[in-house]
Amino acid sequence: MPKIIHHREKCIGCGTCAAICPEFWEMDEKDFKANLKGGKTDKKTGDQELEMKELACNQEAADACPVQVIEIKL
């Protein structure tokens, strides 16, 4: 099952992922970084992870991220 991993600490908050894929991504109003909707946060690394049946628009979001902090594991 595909897994989306967002390396949130390295996010620059450009908002491209939320613009391309608002069903799964939103911008945090406190620190202006992206959040993976429904993702579980690793307390040690701050990474957010979400397993899903289909990637939907997440591959596009990963490809468009200027700092490549969205990882897709198949």
Secondary structure, DSSP 8 states (H G I E B T S, - for coil): --EEEE-GGG-----HHHHH-TTTEEE-TTT--EEETT-EE-TTT--EEEE-S--TTHHHHHHH-TT--EEEE-
